[in-house]
């Protein structure tokens, strides 16, 4: 006799008399995911209108929302397969397509064929990174990310555009700006699909009591970010993007977690 699964189907419930009734989805976490998708779309629209700084800021807002949707789902016990798939699609728009299009529209288009190839390398890297994360989520060391996370890659890509726009650099007739942007796009795209380990911060116990000085450090940190958001955020995520290579040189590797017998 076949075993009866101990879970309910994801899409359909037991049909009531008179026809099928589709099961609803969880609203709260998917609102945050929709916010990520909106920010990505909004960033693309702003880049098309030449408002690159606004578009870059939208990507950073998407990062905040992306960090909240999964936690809200876990805290409220509203995880679902729909939510996981929707999150990946939203991430691809906000952290894959949008940063690539912002960089291309801002300066990479001036490089001709090389420009759109550099933008595509970044976009493809983000897509492959997201697909690999979904496939390996249960079989890799939770302490490390395998490759640069796509939100961090987006922060590196759009952070560069944001800081250059913020400091008044105009890409017109300045080849070095296009060359640096192309190099960062390729660096971020390749690093996202690499096996370089990046600390995941998942071992941090956010519920643990901390000394009072930690709050003071956080206040100082927020003040530093507020003093020059574009420069500080780009510097932080660029340093994070380079930290994986330092960890790799020190012998750290992302190892698979074997299932228990």
N, C-alpha and C positions, 0 to 999 in steps of 0.2 A: 504494500500500500504506500502510495507516494506521500512524502512529508508535506505538511501544510506550512508555508512560509510564515514566519513570526512577524512580518511587517505588512503594512497596508500598501496597496499600489499608489504610485506617486500622482497619477493623473485622474483616475476614475474611482469613485466610491461605489458602494453597493447601490445599484439603481433602484429608485423608488418605483412604486406602481405608476405606470403611465409613461415610462421613458427613462432615459439616462440623465443623470445630474452630474455636471462636471465639478470636480473638486476645486476649491479656490486656492490661491497662493497666499503666502504670508506677506503682509503689507509692509511692516516696519523695515526689515532689512532690505527689501527690494526698493523702498523709497530712496535709501542711500545709494544703492546701485544705479537707480535711475538718475540720481544727481551726478554720479560719475559720468554716465553716458551724456547727460546734458552738458556738463562742463567740457567734455571732449568735442562735442558738436559746436558748442559756443566758441571754443578756441579756434576751430577751423573757420567759422564765419568771420571772426574778428581778424584773423590773418588775411583772409580774402579782402577785407576792407582796409587793410594796412594798419590795423591797431594791434601791433605785435605784442606790446607790453601787456595789454589786457588779455590777449590770448594766452600768454605765458602764465600769468597769474591764475587764469582759469584752470590750467593743468595742475598747479600746486593745490588749488582748492579741491580738485578731483582726487589728489593724493590723500588729503585729509578724509574725505568721504569714503574712499576705498579702504582706508584703515579702520573705519568704523562699522561698515556693513557686516563684515564677518564676525566682529566682536558682538555686535548687537544680536546677530542670529544665535550665537552661542549663549549669550546671557539670557536670552528670552526663549531658548530651546526651539527656535524656528528655522533650523537648517533644513534645506531641501535640495534635491538634485536640480530643480528648476533654478533656484537661487545661485547654485554653483556655476551652471552654464551661462546664466544671464550675466553674472559677474565677469566671466572671461570675455564675453562679447563686449561689455562696456569697457573693460580694461584695454581691449585691443583698439577701440576707437580713441580712448582718452590718452593711452600711453604708447600706442603704436602709430596709428595713422595721423593723429593730430600733431604730435611733435615733429614728425617727418614733414608734414605739409607746412607747418610754421617755418621750419628751417629752409625748406625749398622756396617758399614764397618770399621769404625775407632776403635771402642772398644766394642760395644754391642754384637757383635758376640761371644766374649769371655765368655759371660754369658749363652750361649746355648739357650734353649727355652725361658728363661726369657728375654734374650736380644731382640729376634725378637718380643716378645709380647710387650715389652716396645716401640720398634720402631713402631709397628702397632698401639698402642694406640695413639701415636702422629699423625700418618698418618690418622687414622680414625677421630680423633678430628678435624684435618684440613678440611677434606672432609665434615663432618657434619656442621662445622662452616660456610663454604662457601655456602652450600645448605640452611642453615637457614637464612643467610644474604640475599640471593636472594629471599627467600620466604617472609621475613619480612621487606623488604626495605622500604615499604610505610606505615608500621603500627607501627613503634617504634619511640621513642624519638630520634630526630636527634642529640641531645647533647651528647649522650652516645652510645658506642658500646655494644651490648649484648654479653658478652664473649670477650676474648682476640682476636683481629684480627689475621687472619692467617699470614700476613707478620710479625707482631710482634712476634708471636709464632715461626716463622722460624728464626727470629733474635736471640731469646733466645736460640734456639736449636743449630744453627750453630755458634752463637757467643761464646757459651761455648767451642765448639770444636776448634774454631779459636784461642781463647785466650790461651787454654792449649797447642795447637801445637806451637803457637807463643812464648810461654815462655819455650818451650823445654821439656814439660812433655811427657813421652813415656808411652802409656797404658800397655805395656807388663809387666806382673807380678806385676801390681799395681791395686789391686782390688778396691781401693777407687775411682779411676778415672771412672771405669765402673759403680760403684754404684752411683756416683754423676751424671753421664750422664744419667743413667736410671731414676733417680729421676727427673731430669730436663725434660726429654722426657715425663714422665707421668704427671708432673705438667703442662707443656705447653698443652698437649693434653686435659686434664681434664678442664683446665681453658678456652680453646677455646670453649668448649661446655657448659660451665656454664652460669648462668644468672648474673654473676658478672658484674657490669657496669664499663666501661672504657671511659674516656673522649675522644671524637672523634675529637676535635679541629675544628669542622665544624662551630663554632660560631666566629672563628677568622676572622676578615675582613682583607684580605691580600692586599686589594686596599687602605686601610686607610693610611693617612700620619702618620709617626712615628717620634719621636725625633731622633736627631743625635746619641744619646748614644746607641740606639738600634742597629745601625750598628756596633758600637764599640763592643757591647756584642756579636754580631754574629761573628765578626772577632776573638775575644777571644775564642769563642766556637769552631770555625774551627781549631784554633791553638791547642786547647786541644785535639780535635779528632785526628789531625795529629800527635801529640806527641806519641800516642799509640792507634791506631785505634781499634784494637781488644779488648783491655781492656775497653776503654771508651764506645764503642758501646754496648758491652755486658752489662756493668754496667748500661747504660741508659735504655736498653730494659728490663733488668731484674727488674729494679726499676719500670718501667711502668707496667710490669706484676704483680708486687706486689701491685701497687697503686690501682688496682681495688678492692682488698680485703679490703684495708683501706677505700675506698669509701663505700663499702658494710657495713663495721662496723659502719660507720658514718650515715647510714640510707639511702644512695642513692640507688634508684632502677630504672631499665629501665621499663618505663611504656608504654603501647600501646597508640598510638594516634588515637582517635576515629574519624571517618569521620564526617564532618560537615553535619548537616541536610539540 
